[in-house]
Amino acid sequence: MTATGEYSPEQGAARGPYIQTYSGKFFYVNDPRPEEIDVQDIAHALSQNCRFNGHVPHYYSVAEHSVIVSRMVPPEDALWGLLHDASEAYLPDVPRPFKGELVNFKEIENRILMAIIENFGLTWPMPKSVHYVDSHIVATEANQLWGRTLDWTKHFDSMPSVNVYSWNSDRAKKEFLARFEELSAC
């Protein structure tokens, strides 16, 4: 271990491939550990990740999407709503139509999600309200970002009370962390 308590790449070689996160920690994608999950890393990475794999008229972050989802679900599910895409801090945001085509991606994503769940005291499975809002909000996002429904979002109901602001990455990170603090205080 290093002086900061993190495994160096040499010491952690048995844990498999890794990335070094925004905070400087080493994160092993095949051996994610709850104690290595950091909300600062999540907020930073999600604020840098653009929704729809970047195929939008202007920048719209996964962090902003997560804040919106957390506000649309019942209060008891709000932390889950905020963190439902937290695995994307460690993996790329793969568009929904492609996820099922990537061999082992869902397994790796779920392994990371389980570490996140344990770290933040959430329970499995994801609440139905979070899944519903996350599924249906894509139609609203498409309408507000493109001014039209995308072909693959046609079968989802729009959620007219949602506003997409397209925060810049600094604002998205700040709003994500503020929402996390608000929900953690409950």
C-alpha positions in Angstrom: 0.0 0.0 0.0 1.0 3.6 -0.6 1.3 6.2 2.2 -2.2 7.3 1.4 -3.6 3.8 1.8 -4.2 3.1 -1.9 -2.8 0.2 -3.8 -0.3 1.1 -6.4 -0.7 -0.5 -9.9 2.3 -2.8 -9.1 0.9 -3.9 -5.8 -2.6 -4.4 -7.2 -1.7 -6.2 -10.3 -3.6 -9.3 -9.1 -6.7 -7.1 -9.0 -6.7 -6.6 -12.8 -7.1 -3.5 -15.0 -7.4 -0.2 -13.3 -8.0 3.5 -13.8 -6.7 6.3 -11.7 -9.6 8.5 -10.7 -9.9 12.3 -10.4 -9.0 12.1 -6.7 -5.9 10.0 -7.5 -7.2 6.7 -6.3 -6.7 3.5 -8.2 -10.0 1.8 -9.2 -9.9 -1.8 -10.3 -12.8 -2.4 -12.7 -12.8 -6.2 -12.1 -12.4 -5.9 -8.3 -14.3 -2.8 -7.2 -14.4 -2.3 -3.5 -16.9 -0.1 -1.6 -14.2 1.7 0.3 -12.7 2.8 -2.9 -15.9 4.6 -4.1 -15.7 8.3 -3.7 -18.6 10.7 -4.3 -16.1 13.4 -5.4 -14.9 11.1 -8.1 -18.5 10.3 -9.1 -19.6 13.9 -9.2 -16.5 15.0 -11.2 -16.7 12.2 -13.7 -20.4 12.4 -14.3 -20.2 16.2 -14.7 -17.6 15.5 -17.5 -19.7 12.8 -19.2 -22.1 13.9 -21.8 -25.5 12.1 -22.2 -26.5 10.3 -25.4 -22.8 9.5 -26.0 -22.2 13.2 -26.9 -24.7 13.1 -29.8 -26.6 16.2 -28.5 -26.9 19.7 -30.0 -25.2 21.1 -26.9 -23.6 19.7 -23.7 -25.8 17.9 -21.2 -24.1 15.9 -18.5 -24.9 12.6 -16.8 -24.6 14.6 -13.5 -27.4 16.9 -14.4 -29.5 14.0 -15.6 -28.9 12.3 -12.2 -29.9 15.3 -10.2 -33.1 15.6 -12.3 -33.9 11.9 -11.7 -33.3 12.3 -8.0 -35.9 15.1 -7.9 -38.5 13.2 -9.9 -38.7 10.1 -7.7 -40.3 9.7 -4.2 -38.0 11.2 -1.4 -37.2 7.7 -0.1 -35.7 6.8 -3.5 -33.9 10.1 -4.2 -30.4 9.0 -3.3 -30.8 5.9 -5.6 -32.0 8.4 -8.2 -28.9 10.5 -7.8 -26.6 7.5 -7.9 -28.3 5.3 -10.5 -25.7 6.1 -13.1 -22.8 6.3 -10.7 -21.1 3.3 -12.3 -20.6 5.6 -15.4 -18.0 7.4 -13.3 -15.8 4.3 -13.8 -17.1 3.1 -17.1 -18.2 4.9 -20.3 -21.8 6.0 -20.7 -22.9 3.4 -23.3 -26.2 4.3 -25.0 -29.0 2.1 -23.9 -29.6 0.5 -27.3 -26.0 -0.8 -27.4 -25.6 -2.0 -23.8 -27.1 -5.4 -24.4 -24.8 -6.0 -27.3 -21.6 -5.6 -25.3 -20.5 -9.0 -24.0 -19.8 -8.8 -20.2 -20.4 -5.0 -20.0 -23.6 -5.4 -17.9 -21.8 -7.9 -15.6 -18.9 -5.4 -15.0 -21.3 -2.5 -14.6 -23.4 -4.5 -12.0 -20.2 -5.4 -10.1 -19.3 -1.7 -9.8 -22.9 -0.8 -9.0 -22.9 -3.4 -6.1 -19.8 -1.7 -4.6 -21.5 1.7 -4.9 -24.7 0.4 -3.3 -22.7 -1.0 -0.4 -20.7 2.2 0.1 -23.7 4.4 0.2 -26.0 2.1 2.1 -28.5 1.5 -0.7 -30.5 -1.7 -1.2 -30.8 -3.9 -4.2 -32.8 -3.9 -6.5 -33.0 -0.4 -7.8 -36.4 1.0 -6.9 -39.0 0.8 -9.6 -39.6 4.5 -9.4 -36.0 5.2 -10.4 -36.1 2.7 -13.2 -39.4 4.3 -14.5 -38.2 7.9 -14.3 -34.8 7.0 -15.9 -36.6 5.2 -18.7 -39.2 7.8 -19.4 -37.0 10.9 -19.0 -35.2 10.2 -22.2 -38.3 11.3 -24.2 -38.3 14.6 -22.3 -34.6 15.1 -22.7 -34.9 14.4 -26.4 -37.8 16.9 -26.8 -35.9 19.6 -24.9 -32.5 19.0 -26.4 -33.5 18.4 -30.0 -37.0 19.8 -30.1 -38.3 16.5 -31.3 -38.7 12.9 -30.2 -36.0 10.5 -31.3 -37.0 7.4 -33.0 -35.9 5.1 -30.2 -37.5 7.3 -27.5 -41.0 7.3 -29.1 -42.5 4.6 -26.9 -41.6 6.5 -23.7 -44.0 9.0 -22.1 -42.6 12.6 -21.9 -42.4 14.2 -18.4 -43.4 17.8 -19.0 -42.5 19.0 -15.6 -38.8 18.4 -16.2 -36.5 21.1 -17.4 -33.1 20.4 -18.9 -30.8 23.3 -18.4 -27.6 22.0 -19.9 -25.4 23.1 -17.0 -21.7 23.4 -17.7 -19.5 20.8 -16.0 -18.6 23.0 -13.1 -22.2 23.7 -12.3 -23.2 20.1 -12.8 -20.6 18.9 -10.3 -21.6 21.5 -7.8 -25.3 20.7 -8.1 -24.6 16.9 -7.9 -22.6 17.4 -4.7 -25.1 19.8 -3.2 -27.9 17.3 -3.9 -25.8 14.5 -2.4 -25.2 16.5 0.8 -28.9 17.4 1.0 -29.9 13.7 0.7 -27.2 12.5 3.1 -28.4 14.9 5.8 -31.8 13.2 5.8 
